[in-house]
């Protein structure tokens, strides 16, 4: 009789554990698409803010460049890396901090020329880490002004040089695509 009671209790406990595991799995599956969607939206915002900085520099608009740099920095703060080893996470975090510091410096830069110098550094570092930030179904281009060696990221092949828009607006070439 004790065997039957013990077996019955173990069966009930096992069933309860199994049901709990299934509920957790189901809850995780339900949350995953929402989290993935939120992450994609954040990636899109990040790219849009970078492109806003770049395009504002093309227009020589110091205030808009600073505003986009601030939003870019805020987006970076919210961004969380996924599926990285501990070593990769450390490298990505250090790179993100450096890119964020450059964006923060652009927001307080005293002139458009200083913003452009900082953007050169930011663009190089951002491109080196672009795979972590690029949204699905998005193509980005790394472009370079061959005369000056400066690079930037664009969402189109058409050249609009953010560093020398008055004298060399169309000076540049696509050097990479992701």
Backbone as JSON, one array per atom type, in Angstrom:
{
  "sequence": "XXXXXXXXXXXXXXXXXXXXXXXXXXXXXXXXXXXXXXXXXXXXXXXXXXXXXXXXXXXXXXXXXXXXXXXXXXXXXXXXXXXXXXXXXXXXXXXXXXXXXXXXXXXXXXXXXXXXXXXXXXXXXXXXXXXXXXXXXXXXXXXXXXXXXXXXXXXXXXXXXXXXXXXXXXXXXXXXXX",
  "N": [[0.82, -1.19, 0.0], [1.94, 1.23, 0.82], [3.76, 1.51, -1.21], [2.13, 2.07, -3.41], [0.99, 4.5, -2.7], [3.27, 6.1, -2.46], [4.23, 5.89, -5.09], [2.11, 7.1, -6.41], [2.22, 9.72, -5.35], [4.75, 10.51, -6.28], [4.24, 10.42, -9.03], [2.33, 12.44, -9.28], [3.88, 14.62, -8.46], [5.87, 14.58, -10.45], [4.28, 15.06, -12.7], [3.35, 17.62, -12.06], [5.79, 19.04, -12.05], [6.52, 18.7, -14.71], [4.41, 20.04, -16.0], [4.87, 22.62, -15.03], [7.37, 23.14, -16.19], [6.59, 23.1, -18.86], [4.88, 25.32, -18.93], [6.69, 27.4, -18.37], [8.36, 27.17, -20.6], [6.52, 27.71, -22.64], [5.83, 30.34, -21.97], [8.28, 31.59, -22.35], [8.57, 31.22, -25.11], [6.47, 32.79, -26.03], [7.28, 35.33, -25.19], [9.69, 35.71, -26.54], [9.38, 36.44, -29.4], [8.37, 39.05, -29.07], [10.43, 40.32, -27.68], [12.44, 40.06, -29.59], [11.37, 41.61, -31.62], [11.38, 44.11, -30.37], [14.13, 44.45, -30.07], [14.92, 44.58, -32.77], [13.64, 46.95, -33.5], [15.06, 48.75, -31.92], [17.58, 48.49, -33.09], [16.99, 49.57, -35.62], [16.4, 52.21, -34.87], [18.89, 52.99, -33.91], [20.51, 52.86, -36.24], [19.1, 54.73, -37.81], [19.54, 57.05, -36.31], [22.32, 57.27, -36.5], [22.55, 57.67, -39.3], [21.13, 60.04, -39.43], [22.9, 61.78, -38.09], [25.05, 61.69, -39.91], [23.81, 62.69, -42.28], [23.06, 65.23, -41.38], [25.54, 66.38, -41.06], [26.29, 66.5, -43.73], [24.59, 68.51, -44.52], [25.68, 70.52, -43.07], [24.65, 71.18, -40.55], [24.95, 71.94, -37.45], [23.45, 71.84, -35.03], [21.4, 69.92, -35.48], [23.02, 67.73, -35.95], [24.17, 67.38, -33.43], [21.84, 66.77, -31.96], [20.99, 64.35, -33.15], [23.23, 62.84, -32.51], [23.0, 62.68, -29.75], [20.64, 61.15, -29.49], [21.52, 58.84, -30.77], [23.51, 58.01, -28.98], [21.86, 57.52, -26.74], [20.35, 55.36, -27.74], [22.38, 53.47, -28.02], [22.99, 53.04, -25.34], [20.75, 51.64, -24.47], [20.94, 49.31, -25.9], [21.42, 45.82, -25.94], [23.69, 43.17, -26.06], [23.53, 39.99, -27.69], [23.91, 36.42, -27.66], [26.75, 36.09, -27.38], [30.06, 35.11, -26.49], [31.73, 35.27, -23.29], [34.18, 36.6, -23.59], [33.8, 37.81, -26.14], [31.66, 39.44, -25.46], [32.86, 41.22, -23.65], [34.68, 42.54, -25.36], [32.88, 43.68, -27.22], [31.43, 45.34, -25.51], [33.35, 47.18, -24.62], [33.97, 48.37, -27.08], [31.45, 49.48, -27.69], [31.24, 51.35, -25.59], [33.29, 53.1, -26.31], [32.38, 54.05, -28.81], [30.02, 55.27, -27.96], [31.07, 57.26, -26.28], [32.31, 58.87, -28.19], [30.05, 59.72, -29.62], [28.76, 61.14, -27.58], [30.64, 63.16, -27.29], [30.34, 64.46, -29.71], [27.89, 65.67, -29.32], [28.47, 67.83, -27.69], [30.42, 69.19, -28.98], [32.32, 72.04, -29.98], [32.14, 73.09, -32.57], [31.12, 72.62, -36.03], [33.18, 71.56, -37.53], [34.71, 70.23, -35.6], [32.84, 68.33, -34.84], [32.78, 66.84, -37.18], [35.38, 65.74, -37.22], [35.26, 64.06, -34.98], [33.2, 62.4, -35.84], [34.42, 61.0, -37.9], [36.1, 59.21, -36.5], [34.16, 57.86, -34.97], [32.63, 56.67, -37.03], [34.44, 54.84, -38.16], [34.87, 53.05, -36.02], [32.24, 52.25, -35.56], [31.54, 50.94, -37.96], [33.28, 48.77, -37.8], [32.0, 47.24, -35.96], [29.52, 46.78, -36.96], [27.95, 44.52, -37.62], [26.72, 43.71, -35.29], [24.8, 45.59, -34.88], [23.2, 45.98, -37.11], [20.01, 46.03, -38.59], [17.64, 43.43, -39.51], [17.24, 42.56, -42.97], [18.42, 44.87, -43.99], [20.62, 46.89, -45.81], [23.79, 48.2, -45.65], [26.35, 50.55, -46.48], [29.81, 51.01, -46.54], [31.53, 53.88, -47.06], [34.08, 55.85, -48.68], [36.12, 58.72, -48.86], [38.4, 59.03, -51.25], [40.41, 60.91, -51.57], [40.84, 62.05, -49.08], [40.76, 59.95, -47.33], [38.86, 59.45, -45.42], [36.1, 57.78, -43.84], [32.64, 56.68, -43.88], [29.3, 55.58, -43.03], [26.58, 54.55, -45.0], [23.17, 54.32, -46.15], [22.65, 54.07, -48.75], [23.98, 53.78, -52.11], [24.67, 56.09, -53.37], [26.83, 58.84, -53.22], [27.37, 61.11, -50.63], [29.27, 63.16, -49.22], [30.0, 63.6, -45.91], [32.01, 65.01, -44.67], [33.27, 66.88, -46.24], [31.33, 68.66, -47.57], [30.97, 71.05, -48.99], [33.09, 71.38, -50.83], [33.7, 68.83, -51.8], [31.39, 67.18, -52.21], [30.38, 64.97, -53.69], [32.55, 63.35, -53.74], [33.84, 60.29, -53.34], [33.58, 56.73, -52.68], [32.09, 53.5, -52.71], [33.22, 51.14, -50.49], [32.72, 48.87, -49.07], [30.12, 46.53, -48.2], [27.34, 45.59, -46.25]],
  "CA": [[0.0, 0.0, 0.0], [2.84, 2.38, 0.87], [4.35, 1.64, -2.54], [1.16, 2.71, -4.29], [0.87, 5.9, -2.28], [4.54, 6.74, -2.84], [4.24, 5.97, -6.55], [1.11, 8.1, -6.76], [2.75, 11.04, -5.01], [5.83, 10.79, -7.23], [3.62, 10.67, -10.33], [1.73, 13.77, -9.2], [4.99, 15.58, -8.42], [6.48, 14.6, -11.77], [3.34, 15.74, -13.58], [3.39, 19.04, -11.69], [7.06, 19.57, -12.53], [6.44, 18.71, -16.17], [3.5, 21.12, -16.38], [5.57, 23.88, -14.74], [8.38, 23.3, -17.23], [5.9, 23.44, -20.1], [4.4, 26.69, -18.81], [7.84, 28.28, -18.52], [8.78, 27.12, -21.99], [5.51, 28.43, -23.42], [5.96, 31.78, -21.66], [9.49, 32.06, -23.01], [8.31, 31.27, -26.54], [5.6, 33.93, -26.28], [8.03, 36.56, -24.96], [10.8, 35.82, -27.46], [9.1, 37.28, -30.57], [8.22, 40.44, -28.64], [11.77, 40.83, -27.4], [13.14, 40.15, -30.87], [10.81, 42.78, -32.3], [11.89, 45.29, -29.66], [15.55, 44.55, -30.41], [15.0, 45.05, -34.15], [13.25, 48.35, -33.48], [16.19, 49.48, -31.36], [18.61, 48.5, -34.15], [16.54, 50.53, -36.63], [16.58, 53.54, -34.3], [20.33, 53.23, -33.85], [20.96, 53.16, -37.61], [18.47, 55.99, -38.22], [20.22, 58.16, -35.63], [23.65, 57.42, -37.13], [22.34, 58.29, -40.61], [20.74, 61.42, -39.15], [24.15, 62.52, -37.84], [25.78, 61.79, -41.18], [23.09, 63.59, -43.18], [23.13, 66.59, -40.82], [26.88, 66.88, -41.4], [26.24, 66.84, -45.16], [23.9, 69.81, -44.58], [26.42, 71.43, -42.18], [23.74, 71.61, -39.5], [25.59, 71.59, -36.18], [22.46, 71.53, -34.0], [20.77, 68.63, -35.79], [24.05, 66.71, -35.75], [24.25, 67.16, -31.98], [20.6, 66.12, -31.52], [21.05, 62.95, -33.58], [24.3, 62.19, -31.74], [22.45, 62.4, -28.42], [19.71, 60.02, -29.65], [22.36, 57.69, -31.09], [24.1, 57.62, -27.71], [20.79, 56.92, -25.93], [20.04, 54.05, -28.31], [23.49, 52.57, -27.66], [22.86, 52.72, -23.93], [19.68, 50.66, -24.31], [21.22, 48.11, -26.69], [22.02, 44.68, -25.24], [24.25, 42.17, -26.97], [22.99, 38.64, -27.55], [24.63, 35.28, -28.23], [28.19, 36.31, -27.41], [30.82, 34.51, -25.4], [32.14, 36.28, -22.32], [35.25, 37.4, -24.21], [33.18, 38.64, -27.18], [30.85, 40.43, -24.76], [33.77, 42.24, -23.13], [35.19, 43.31, -26.5], [31.76, 44.46, -27.74], [31.07, 46.36, -24.53], [34.39, 48.21, -24.67], [33.77, 49.08, -28.35], [30.24, 50.29, -27.55], [31.56, 52.49, -24.72], [34.11, 54.03, -27.09], [31.5, 54.68, -29.79], [29.12, 56.13, -27.19], [31.85, 58.42, -25.84], [32.47, 59.73, -29.36], [28.74, 60.34, -29.87], [28.57, 62.14, -26.52], [31.53, 64.28, -27.6], [29.73, 65.19, -30.83], [26.77, 66.48, -28.81], [28.98, 69.04, -27.03], [31.53, 69.75, -29.77], [32.14, 73.49, -30.14], [31.97, 73.51, -33.96], [30.81, 71.58, -37.0], [34.44, 70.92, -37.92], [35.05, 69.3, -34.53], [31.88, 67.23, -34.97], [33.23, 66.01, -38.31], [36.57, 64.98, -36.79], [34.78, 63.0, -34.09], [32.39, 61.48, -36.64], [35.36, 60.12, -38.61], [36.49, 58.14, -35.56], [32.95, 57.1, -34.65], [32.25, 55.87, -38.2], [35.38, 53.73, -38.29], [34.58, 52.09, -34.96], [30.89, 51.74, -35.74], [31.58, 49.97, -39.05], [34.0, 47.58, -37.32], [31.06, 46.49, -35.12], [28.19, 46.96, -37.58], [27.16, 43.29, -37.63], [25.95, 43.61, -34.05], [23.77, 46.63, -34.85], [22.44, 46.1, -38.36], [18.7, 45.36, -38.55], [17.37, 42.43, -40.56], [16.83, 43.07, -44.28], [18.98, 46.21, -44.18], [21.93, 46.91, -46.44], [24.54, 49.42, -45.38], [27.56, 50.67, -47.27], [30.91, 51.82, -46.02], [32.01, 54.74, -48.14], [35.34, 56.52, -48.35], [36.63, 59.79, -49.71], [39.76, 58.57, -51.54], [41.38, 62.01, -51.46], [41.12, 62.34, -47.67], [40.85, 58.7, -46.58], [37.82, 59.39, -44.39], [35.03, 56.84, -44.14], [31.36, 56.84, -43.22], [28.33, 54.53, -43.33], [25.4, 55.08, -45.68], [22.17, 53.32, -46.5], [22.52, 54.07, -50.21], [25.26, 53.81, -52.82], [24.92, 57.47, -53.78], [27.81, 59.48, -52.34], [27.12, 62.43, -50.06], [30.41, 63.24, -48.3], [29.65, 64.43, -44.76], [33.18, 65.71, -44.14], [33.65, 67.98, -47.13], [30.16, 68.83, -48.44], [31.05, 72.24, -49.85], [34.08, 71.23, -51.9], [33.8, 67.47, -52.32], [30.14, 66.52, -51.84], [30.23, 63.67, -54.36], [33.84, 62.65, -53.73], [33.78, 59.1, -52.52], [33.32, 55.45, -53.32], [31.65, 52.42, -51.83], [34.34, 50.21, -50.3], [32.23, 47.63, -48.44], [28.66, 46.42, -48.1], [26.87, 44.58, -45.28]],
  "C": [[0.87, 1.25, 0.0], [3.47, 2.62, -0.5], [3.41, 2.38, -3.47], [1.0, 4.19, -3.97], [2.11, 6.68, -2.71], [4.62, 6.93, -4.35], [3.26, 7.04, -7.02], [1.61, 9.51, -6.5], [3.87, 11.44, -5.97], [5.28, 11.12, -8.62], [3.02, 12.08, -10.36], [2.81, 14.84, -9.21], [5.65, 15.71, -9.79], [5.58, 15.32, -12.76], [3.34, 17.25, -13.32], [4.65, 19.71, -12.2], [7.05, 19.7, -14.05], [5.55, 19.85, -16.65], [4.14, 22.48, -16.15], [6.61, 24.15, -15.82], [7.74, 23.7, -18.55], [5.39, 24.88, -20.06], [5.55, 27.67, -19.0], [8.3, 28.33, -19.97], [7.8, 27.9, -22.86], [5.62, 29.93, -23.2], [7.19, 32.35, -22.35], [9.27, 32.18, -24.51], [7.42, 32.46, -26.89], [6.39, 35.23, -26.16], [9.12, 36.76, -26.01], [10.49, 36.65, -28.71], [8.95, 38.77, -30.22], [9.58, 41.07, -28.37], [12.58, 40.99, -28.67], [12.66, 41.36, -31.65], [11.32, 44.08, -31.68], [13.36, 45.53, -30.0], [15.74, 45.07, -31.84], [14.64, 46.53, -34.24], [14.4, 49.22, -32.95], [17.34, 49.57, -32.38], [18.26, 49.53, -35.22], [16.72, 51.96, -36.14], [18.05, 53.93, -34.28], [20.86, 53.62, -35.22], [20.37, 54.49, -38.08], [19.16, 57.18, -37.57], [21.63, 58.37, -36.18], [23.5, 58.15, -38.48], [21.89, 59.74, -40.46], [21.95, 62.3, -38.87], [24.88, 62.77, -39.15], [25.12, 62.79, -42.11], [23.09, 65.03, -42.69], [24.51, 67.21, -41.08], [26.96, 67.26, -42.87], [25.62, 68.23, -45.33], [24.61, 70.89, -43.76], [25.53, 72.01, -41.1], [24.25, 71.08, -38.15], [24.59, 71.15, -35.11], [21.78, 70.19, -34.24], [21.77, 67.49, -35.59], [24.15, 66.36, -34.27], [23.01, 66.41, -31.46], [20.59, 64.64, -31.92], [22.13, 62.18, -32.81], [23.79, 61.81, -30.35], [21.5, 61.19, -28.49], [20.47, 58.73, -29.97], [22.98, 57.13, -29.81], [23.07, 56.95, -26.8], [20.43, 55.53, -26.43], [21.13, 53.03, -27.97], [23.39, 52.13, -26.21], [21.83, 51.61, -23.71], [19.99, 49.32, -24.98], [21.92, 47.05, -25.86], [22.49, 43.67, -26.26], [23.66, 40.81, -26.66], [23.93, 37.63, -28.2], [26.12, 35.52, -28.4], [28.84, 35.54, -26.26], [31.21, 35.64, -24.45], [33.22, 37.19, -22.91], [34.69, 38.33, -25.3], [32.35, 39.75, -26.56], [31.72, 41.56, -24.23], [34.3, 43.14, -24.25], [34.09, 44.23, -27.04], [31.37, 45.59, -26.8], [32.08, 47.51, -24.53], [34.23, 49.04, -25.95], [32.54, 49.99, -28.27], [30.51, 51.52, -26.69], [32.37, 53.54, -25.47], [33.26, 54.78, -28.11], [30.55, 55.66, -29.09], [29.83, 57.4, -26.73], [32.07, 59.4, -27.0], [31.16, 60.44, -29.69], [28.45, 61.43, -28.83], [29.44, 63.38, -26.77], [30.98, 65.12, -28.76], [28.62, 66.11, -30.33], [27.25, 67.8, -28.2], [30.14, 69.69, -27.79], [31.27, 71.23, -30.06], [31.92, 73.95, -31.58], [31.63, 72.32, -34.85], [32.07, 70.84, -37.43], [34.9, 69.92, -36.86], [34.11, 68.09, -34.56], [32.32, 66.28, -36.08], [34.44, 65.17, -37.94], [36.16, 63.8, -35.9], [33.98, 61.95, -34.85], [33.28, 60.53, -37.45], [35.74, 58.93, -37.74], [35.3, 57.24, -35.24], [32.58, 56.17, -35.81], [33.14, 54.66, -38.38], [35.08, 52.65, -37.26], [33.2, 51.45, -35.13], [30.87, 50.67, -36.85], [32.25, 48.67, -38.61], [33.07, 46.68, -36.49], [29.65, 46.43, -35.72], [27.33, 45.7, -37.56], [26.29, 43.14, -36.39], [24.74, 44.55, -34.05], [22.87, 46.69, -36.07], [21.1, 45.35, -38.27], [18.57, 44.34, -39.68], [16.91, 43.14, -41.83], [17.28, 44.51, -44.53], [20.35, 46.06, -44.82], [22.56, 48.26, -46.14], [25.84, 49.37, -46.16], [28.6, 51.48, -46.51], [31.45, 52.58, -47.22], [33.26, 55.47, -47.69], [35.61, 57.62, -49.36], [38.08, 59.42, -50.01], [40.81, 59.67, -51.4], [41.79, 62.25, -50.01], [41.25, 61.08, -46.82], [39.82, 58.56, -45.47], [36.71, 58.44, -44.81], [33.76, 57.2, -43.37], [30.45, 55.7, -43.67], [27.12, 55.2, -43.97], [24.42, 53.94, -45.95], [21.89, 53.31, -48.0], [23.9, 54.19, -50.85], [25.64, 55.23, -53.25], [25.84, 58.13, -52.75], [27.33, 60.87, -51.93], [28.13, 62.57, -48.92], [30.09, 64.16, -47.12], [30.8, 65.28, -44.22], [33.57, 66.92, -44.96], [32.5, 68.29, -48.09], [30.24, 70.04, -49.37], [31.95, 72.01, -51.05], [34.08, 69.86, -52.55], [32.56, 66.65, -51.97], [30.02, 65.12, -52.44], [31.55, 62.9, -54.45], [33.73, 61.47, -52.79], [33.49, 57.86, -53.34], [32.84, 54.47, -52.27], [32.81, 51.43, -51.72], [33.91, 48.9, -49.65], [30.72, 47.7, -48.33], [28.32, 45.33, -47.11], [25.37, 44.64, -45.21]]
}
